């Protein structure tokens, strides 16, 4: 068994031989491993020590978001070549003992509504997370890594920068390369490295809560050795991570790699694929657990009906769920945090034009008493 051990009292910038916060094919590998070999990877939380157990909402305005995300790696997997599929079997994830959920101004799905900073600190006992900010709420653990990815090729890196710049020119949101607080900090890597916020073809910040122990991730490979990295560990998350953060934590990941030679090219797999390979307990909704659900349709607050707008339907479902939680006595910000760590957004139907339906499912068993 091989491992990458890091000092959690330090920052990514202090251990640049093991950690990074940008994607670039020229970042040197921290470790070489053989296919089939168990590898243990320690990871820092996404904000790389910018938030501590003493952080208050007032402090969030001083957080340096350029350090996002703290990643451990890259790992060079022997025998891996462009065009292969890299198979990653997730064997174990050890959670930390403390976590946080934040509402950061300007970030999150409902950022135009939630303009004030807010933070929830969580105590994690391995199975559940509880917080004095949300009395009576107990979130069951389902740890996963928000980020797992391989390095882009130089051709893909340049293509990503070009297409995201074009998106920004059209009025969309994109984060171009930024050398400030970049790791590696040496040039040209600092100025060329891709920011880690969006997921892309090579994986990255996918935030897929089903990528738990017993799941297999398949990533198309773009460079020799794959150059796999991981980070952004979550103790629990609702599908959508709506407020912009889950229960963020430090974590330790145990994985094994296999190489599926040429299969990305042969099967034309251009984006990540994942499957569950070990049976686990069914989630509370599919197993008949108690839940409360709110629906949303693509009808704006001013009564204008849009056609097949899933984003608007999801927004309305979340706002309706937040309203239901506020009826139970939670503040608007508390309700938003609960949605981000526990509520699952599901597309209920896409065919009954013009009104698609998104449902927001709240598992009622998170409430004690």
matplotlib code that plots the C-alpha trace (Angstrom):
import matplotlib.pyplot as plt

x = [0.0, 1.3, 0.1, 0.3, 0.4, 0.0, 0.2, -3.3, -1.9, -0.3, -1.7, -1.4, 1.2, 3.4, 3.4, 3.6, 5.3, 2.1, -0.7, -2.0, -5.0, -5.0, -5.2, -2.2, -0.6, 2.9, 2.4, 4.9, 3.5, 3.6, 3.5, 3.8, 1.6, 0.9, -2.6, -4.3, -2.3, -4.2, -3.4, -4.3, -4.7, -5.0, -6.9, -7.5, -10.9, -11.8, -10.9, -7.5, -7.5, -9.2, -12.1, -11.4, -13.7, -13.4, -14.5, -17.7, -20.0, -18.3, -15.0, -16.3, -15.7, -12.0, -11.7, -9.3, -11.3, -8.3, -7.0, -10.0, -9.7, -7.0, -6.1, -3.7, -1.7, -1.2, -0.7, 1.0, -0.5, 1.9, 0.8, -1.9, -2.0, -4.2, -7.3, -7.5, -10.2, -8.9, -11.0, -11.0, -12.5, -13.4, -12.6, -12.8, -13.3, -12.3, -14.1, -12.7, -14.2, -15.2, -16.9, -18.6, -21.3, -21.2, -23.4, -21.0, -22.2, -22.2, -22.0, -24.6, -27.7, -29.8, -27.1, -29.4, -31.6, -29.1, -26.7, -25.6, -22.8, -23.6, -21.7, -22.7, -20.0, -20.6, -19.3, -18.7, -18.7, -18.1, -21.8, -23.6, -23.0, -24.7, -24.5, -25.4, -26.6, -29.2, -30.5, -32.4, -30.9, -28.7, -27.3, -26.3, -22.9, -22.4, -18.8, -17.5, -14.8, -16.2, -13.2, -11.6, -10.0, -7.1, -5.0, -6.1, -3.9, -2.2, -4.6, -7.6, -6.3, -6.1, -9.5, -11.1, -9.7, -10.9, -14.4, -14.9, -13.6, -16.2, -18.9, -17.9, -18.0, -21.6, -22.5, -22.0, -20.0, -16.5, -13.3, -10.2, -6.8, -5.5, -2.0, -2.9, -2.5, -2.0, -0.2, 2.1, 3.1, 5.9, 5.4, 4.0, 2.0, 0.5, -0.9, -1.9, -3.5, -7.3, -9.3, -10.9, -14.4, -16.2, -16.2, -15.0, -14.3, -11.5, -13.7, -12.8, -15.3, -18.3, -19.8, -21.7, -22.9, -23.3, -19.5, -19.3, -17.5, -18.3, -18.6, -16.4, -15.5, -14.3, -12.4, -11.2, -7.4, -5.7, -2.0, 0.5, 0.1, -3.4, -2.2, -5.0, -5.8, -8.5, -9.9, -12.9, -14.1, -17.8, -19.4, -22.9, -24.6, -28.0, -28.2, -27.4, -25.3, -27.6, -26.0, -22.5, -21.1, -21.9, -20.6, -17.0, -14.2, -10.8, -10.8, -8.7, -9.5, -8.5, -8.7, -7.4, -6.8, -7.2, -6.4, -9.0, -6.7, -8.0, -11.6, -12.2, -11.4, -12.9, -16.2, -16.2, -16.4, -15.7, -17.1, -17.0, -19.0, -19.7, -21.3, -22.0, -20.2, -21.0, -24.5, -25.3, -28.4, -31.0, -31.5, -34.4, -36.6, -36.3, -36.5, -39.8, -38.4, -40.4, -40.0, -41.5, -41.3, -41.9, -42.4, -41.3, -42.4, -41.1, -43.5, -41.8, -42.9, -44.4, -46.6, -44.6, -44.7, -41.4, -41.1, -39.1, -36.8, -35.4, -33.3, -36.3, -38.2, -35.3, -35.2, -38.9, -38.7, -35.9, -37.7, -40.8, -38.9, -37.2, -40.7, -41.9, -38.8, -39.4, -42.9, -41.4, -39.4, -36.1, -34.6, -34.2, -30.4, -30.8, -33.3, -30.9, -28.1, -30.4, -31.3, -27.7, -26.7, -29.8, -32.4, -32.3, -33.5, -35.0, -36.4, -39.9, -40.9, -39.6, -42.3, -45.5, -44.7, -44.4, -44.1, -41.4, -41.4, -38.5, -39.2, -37.1, -37.1, -36.4, -35.7, -37.6, -35.5, -32.8, -34.9, -34.6, -37.6]
y = [0.0, 3.5, 6.8, 10.5, 11.9, 15.6, 17.9, 19.2, 22.1, 23.5, 24.8, 23.6, 26.2, 24.7, 21.3, 22.0, 18.6, 16.8, 19.3, 21.8, 24.0, 24.3, 21.8, 21.6, 18.7, 19.8, 19.5, 16.9, 13.7, 13.4, 9.6, 6.7, 3.7, 0.4, -0.6, -2.7, -1.2, 0.3, 4.0, 6.2, 9.9, 12.5, 15.6, 19.1, 20.7, 22.7, 26.1, 25.0, 26.3, 29.7, 28.6, 27.2, 26.2, 29.8, 31.4, 33.6, 34.8, 38.2, 36.6, 35.2, 38.4, 38.0, 34.4, 34.1, 32.1, 31.8, 28.9, 26.8, 23.8, 22.1, 19.0, 16.1, 14.6, 14.2, 10.4, 8.8, 5.4, 3.2, 2.0, 4.7, 6.5, 9.0, 7.3, 4.8, 4.8, 5.1, 3.0, 4.2, 1.9, 3.8, 1.5, 3.7, 7.4, 8.4, 11.6, 14.3, 15.4, 18.9, 20.4, 23.6, 24.8, 28.4, 30.8, 33.1, 36.3, 36.0, 32.2, 29.4, 28.7, 31.3, 33.9, 36.7, 36.1, 35.1, 38.1, 37.9, 35.6, 32.7, 29.7, 26.5, 24.5, 20.8, 18.2, 14.9, 11.6, 9.3, 8.4, 11.7, 15.5, 17.9, 21.6, 24.0, 26.3, 23.8, 22.3, 19.1, 18.3, 15.2, 14.5, 10.9, 10.6, 9.5, 10.7, 11.3, 13.3, 16.4, 16.3, 13.4, 14.0, 13.5, 16.2, 17.7, 17.5, 20.7, 20.7, 20.3, 22.9, 25.5, 24.5, 24.9, 28.4, 29.4, 28.1, 29.5, 32.9, 32.8, 31.9, 35.0, 37.2, 36.0, 37.1, 33.7, 33.0, 31.7, 31.7, 32.3, 31.3, 33.5, 33.2, 34.8, 32.1, 29.4, 26.2, 25.5, 29.2, 28.9, 30.3, 29.5, 27.0, 29.6, 31.7, 28.8, 26.4, 25.9, 27.0, 24.0, 25.3, 23.8, 20.1, 19.3, 16.3, 15.0, 15.0, 17.6, 19.3, 17.1, 17.1, 13.9, 12.6, 9.0, 8.7, 7.0, 3.8, 0.9, 3.1, 2.9, 6.0, 5.9, 8.8, 9.3, 9.8, 12.7, 12.5, 9.8, 8.4, 10.0, 12.3, 11.7, 14.1, 14.3, 16.7, 18.6, 15.9, 16.1, 14.3, 14.7, 16.7, 17.1, 16.6, 20.1, 21.4, 24.5, 27.0, 26.4, 24.1, 20.7, 19.6, 20.4, 18.5, 17.1, 13.4, 10.4, 8.5, 4.9, 3.9, 1.3, 2.0, -0.2, 0.7, -0.1, 0.2, 2.3, 2.1, 5.8, 6.2, 2.9, 3.6, 7.3, 8.1, 11.8, 12.5, 10.7, 7.6, 5.9, 2.8, 1.2, -2.1, -2.9, -3.0, -0.4, 0.4, 2.1, 5.8, 6.9, 7.9, 4.7, 2.6, 4.1, 6.5, 9.6, 12.7, 16.0, 17.2, 20.6, 21.0, 23.6, 24.5, 26.9, 29.7, 32.9, 34.8, 37.5, 34.8, 34.5, 30.9, 29.7, 26.6, 23.6, 25.6, 23.1, 25.7, 27.9, 24.8, 23.8, 27.3, 27.3, 23.9, 25.1, 28.3, 26.4, 24.0, 26.9, 28.3, 25.1, 24.9, 28.5, 27.6, 25.1, 27.9, 27.9, 31.1, 31.6, 31.0, 27.9, 26.5, 27.1, 25.3, 22.4, 22.2, 22.2, 19.3, 17.2, 18.0, 16.1, 17.8, 15.3, 15.9, 14.5, 15.0, 16.6, 15.8, 17.6, 20.8, 23.5, 22.9, 20.5, 19.6, 19.4, 18.1, 18.9, 15.9, 16.6, 13.4, 13.9, 11.5, 14.2, 15.9, 14.5, 14.3]
z = [0.0, -0.9, 0.5, 0.3, 3.8, 4.4, 7.4, 8.0, 10.1, 6.9, 3.7, 0.1, -0.6, 2.1, 0.5, -3.3, -3.9, -2.7, -3.3, -5.9, -6.6, -10.4, -13.2, -15.6, -17.3, -16.3, -12.6, -11.4, -9.9, -6.2, -6.3, -8.8, -8.4, -10.1, -11.3, -8.6, -5.8, -2.9, -2.4, 0.6, 0.0, 2.7, 1.7, 3.1, 3.0, -0.1, 1.5, 2.5, 6.1, 5.3, 7.5, 11.0, 13.9, 15.1, 11.8, 12.1, 9.4, 9.6, 8.7, 5.4, 3.5, 4.1, 2.8, -0.1, -2.6, -5.0, -2.8, -3.9, -4.2, -2.1, -4.0, -3.2, -6.0, -8.8, -8.9, -11.9, -12.7, -14.6, -18.0, -18.5, -21.8, -23.6, -24.9, -22.0, -19.4, -15.8, -13.4, -9.8, -7.2, -4.0, -1.1, 1.9, 3.0, 6.5, 7.6, 9.7, 13.1, 12.2, 9.1, 7.9, 5.6, 4.3, 2.5, 0.7, -1.0, -4.7, -4.7, -4.7, -6.8, -5.1, -4.8, -5.9, -2.9, -0.2, -0.1, 3.5, 4.8, 7.1, 8.5, 10.2, 12.1, 12.4, 14.9, 13.2, 15.1, 12.2, 11.6, 12.1, 11.9, 14.4, 14.8, 17.6, 14.7, 13.8, 17.0, 16.6, 13.2, 12.8, 9.3, 8.5, 7.0, 3.4, 2.8, -0.7, -2.5, -4.3, -6.6, -8.4, -11.7, -14.1, -15.8, -19.1, -22.1, -23.2, -26.2, -23.9, -21.4, -24.2, -25.6, -22.1, -21.7, -25.2, -24.8, -21.3, -22.4, -25.2, -22.7, -20.5, -23.6, -24.1, -20.6, -18.9, -15.7, -16.1, -14.0, -16.2, -15.0, -12.2, -10.7, -7.4, -4.7, -7.4, -6.4, -8.2, -8.0, -10.6, -14.1, -16.6, -14.5, -12.2, -15.1, -17.3, -14.8, -15.0, -12.0, -10.2, -9.6, -12.7, -13.5, -17.0, -19.3, -17.0, -13.9, -11.3, -9.1, -9.9, -6.4, -7.1, -3.7, -5.0, -5.4, -2.0, -0.9, -3.2, -6.3, -9.4, -11.3, -14.9, -16.3, -19.9, -19.9, -21.6, -20.6, -19.9, -16.4, -16.0, -13.2, -10.8, -7.9, -5.3, -2.7, -1.5, 0.9, 2.0, 4.9, 3.4, 0.7, -0.9, -4.6, -6.0, -3.1, -3.5, -1.2, -2.6, 0.1, 1.6, 5.0, 4.0, 5.8, 5.7, 4.7, 3.7, 0.6, -0.2, -3.9, -6.4, -10.1, -13.1, -16.7, -19.5, -22.5, -25.3, -24.1, -23.9, -27.6, -28.6, -26.8, -27.5, -23.8, -23.5, -20.0, -16.6, -16.0, -12.6, -11.3, -8.0, -7.6, -4.0, -2.6, 0.1, 2.1, 0.0, 0.5, 2.6, -0.3, -2.3, 0.8, 2.0, 4.5, 5.6, 3.5, 2.7, -0.9, -2.6, -6.4, -8.8, -12.3, -14.9, -14.0, -12.8, -9.8, -12.0, -13.7, -16.9, -18.1, -19.6, -21.7, -20.4, -18.2, -15.7, -14.0, -13.1, -12.0, -9.7, -8.3, -7.5, -5.9, -3.6, -2.7, -2.0, 0.3, 2.0, 2.7, 4.2, 6.5, 7.6, 8.5, 11.0, 12.6, 10.8, 9.5, 5.8, 6.0, 8.2, 5.8, 2.9, 4.7, 5.4, 1.8, 0.7, 3.0, 3.0, 0.3, -3.0, -6.2, -8.7, -12.1, -11.8, -15.4, -18.6, -21.1, -20.0, -22.0, -21.3, -17.5, -16.4, -12.7, -10.3, -6.8, -3.7, -1.3, 2.4, 4.5, 7.7, 9.7, 10.0, 12.6, 16.1, 18.4]

ax = plt.figure().add_subplot(projection="3d")
ax.plot(x, y, z, "-o")
ax.set_aspect("equal")
plt.show()
